[in-house]
């Protein structure tokens, strides 16, 4: 189960965020945070089979690697996203269901992927392209959190929308420690919890009049 908290941040507040003493306090002293350029393509059927099952399927390029990821189930509340997640490396930019299916051990999530002929029906829905800056935080209660600043855009159907958000992913430890750190961030800067995933942004951009919920 992936547990992460999303916070919307205004582009004008990014420089102030980078200078926060909180980052210095809980991240590795003197170490510059790594930066990644990430490009992802999200897939579904023409009838949005996966979206109707509250699932998302993507392939992401990271350096010279291609990683496919499937997310399904779980819940979202006050910016805290809790979802099942499975991923594996693939040879290229296309979904390879035969590599993914053996990993999916949640019955409901697996059911969505077992639609007969699903592989042949998959098509590109939208893309995301952003730069990710990462801080690994050592929080109280033996809690490790990956804090990511994502800046870029979501693109679909010839349109695109800017993306600027923070993601705090719980790697180990206590959710309470993650929430306490999030509260401290929000005391320092005007951040707001976000229940909207990148996949939801993509579907909303692709079909503005349709229900984009996942």
N, C-alpha and C positions, 0 to 999 in steps of 0.2 A: 504494500500500500504506500503510494507516494503521498506525503503530507507537505504542503507548501502554502505559504501565505503570499498573496499578491497585493502590492500597494502601487497605486497610480502616483506618479511624480511629474510635476510640470517641468518641461525642458529648462526653464529658467532657474530651477532649483537644483539642477544636477551638480553644478560646481560647488555649491554649498554642501550638498550631500557628501561629495568626495572628501571634503575637509572636516567632516564631523569627528570630534574626539572619540565618539563611540566606535568608529571603525578602527582607529588607532589602538583603542583599549583592548578590543577582543580579537583582532587579527594579528598575524605574524608581524612582529616589529621589524621595520625596515624593508620588508619584502613588497615589491611592486605587484599589484594584483594582475593576474594574467588576463589577456584580452583574446576573445575568440570571434571570428566572423562566421555566422551561422546562416545557412540558407536551407529552408524546408519547403517541401511540397506535400500538401495534404490531399488524400484520395478518398473517394466515395463512389457509389453508383449514381447513375442518372436520377434514380428515385430516392437517393439519400438514405439507403438502407442502414448504414452505420450510424448516421446522425440520429435516425429514429430510434436506435438502440442506445442512445446517449454515449456513443463511442467516437473516438477519433483515431485516424491512421495516417501516419506521415513517414516520409524519408527525409533525413537531415544530412547535409554535407558538413563534416567537421574536418578541416584540413584535407587529408587525402582519403578519409574514411566516409563511408555511407552507412548510416544507422537508421533502421526502421523501428518505429515506436508505435505501440498500440495502447490507448488509454480507454478505460471503460468503467462504468459503475461509480460507486462512491457518492460523495455529496459535497456541496459548497455552501458555506455560511460565513458571513462577515469577512469575506476575503480569504478564508481558510479553505483550501482545496484539498480534498482527500479522495484520491482515485487509485484504482488498480492500474499498474503500468508494467508493460513487458517490452523489451527491446533486444535487438540483435543486429550484428553487422550483415550487410548485403553487398553484392558485387558492384551495384550501380544505383542509378536514380529511380529504380522501379521497385514496387512492393513484391516481396517474395513470401507468399502466405505459407508455403511448405516449410520454410525456415522458422516462421513465427508461431504457427499453430502448436507445435510440441511444447512451447514455453507457457502457453496460456492455461493456467490451472484453475481459473474461476469459471464455473459452469455457465453462468449467464453471459459473461463476456465471450467465452468460447463459442456459445451458440450463435452469436452474431457473425462470427467469422466462418461458420460452417454452412452458410448459405450455398447451395449447389451452384457452381459456376461463378462464384464471387470474383475470383481472380480475373476472369475475362471481362467482367463488368466494371472493374475499377477504372476511374478516370481522374485526371487532375481537377481539383476544385479551386484551390487558391495557393498562394505561396507567402512565406514570410522571409524577410531578409533583415538581419539586425546584428549589431555588434554587442557582445556580452562581456562585461567586466565582472570578475569573480573575486569575492573575498571569502575565505574560509574562516569562520568565527568559532572560537572556543568559548562557549557560554557557561554560566553556572549550571550546577546539577549534571556535570559531565555531558553536556549537550554540545553537539557539533552541528552548525548550520552553514549551508552554502548560501551566501547572499549574492545575487546576480542583478546587475543593472543592465537592462536590455533597451537599446536605442536603435530604431530602424523603422520598418514599415510592413504592413500587410497589403498584399495586392491580389485583386480578383476582377475578372471581367473588364479589364482596361482601367480600373480605378484602383486607388491605393489610399491608405490612411496611416498616419504617423503612429508609431509605437514608442512609448517611453514608460517603463514600469520597473518596479523592483520585485524580485521573487526571493523569498526566504524559504529554502527547502531544508526540512529536518533530515539530517543524515544519521544521527543517533542521539539518544537522550530523551528529554522531556518536552512535550508540546508546550507546557506551561512556560518553560524558559524561552522558547521561540516567541510566544505571545508577549512575554514581558519585554523582550528586546524590541519587538515591533512597537509596543506602546512607547518605549523610550525614543525610538525614531520619530514617532508621530508627535511627541512632545517637542522635538527639536526642529521639525520641518512640517509644512502643511501637506502631509501625505494622506491618502484616503484608501481604505480597503477596496479591492476590486474583485467582484465575483465573475468577471468576464475573462474567459480564457482566450488564447490566441486563435484557437479553432472557432470559437464563437464570433470573434471579430471577422474572421475570414468568411464565414457563412453569411453574416450580416451584410458584409460588403458585396458579396456575390449576389445575394437576393435581398435587397433592402426591405421588401414588403413581407418577407417570410419570417416565420418563427426561427430564431437563431439559437435557441436554447439547446444545451447538450446534457 
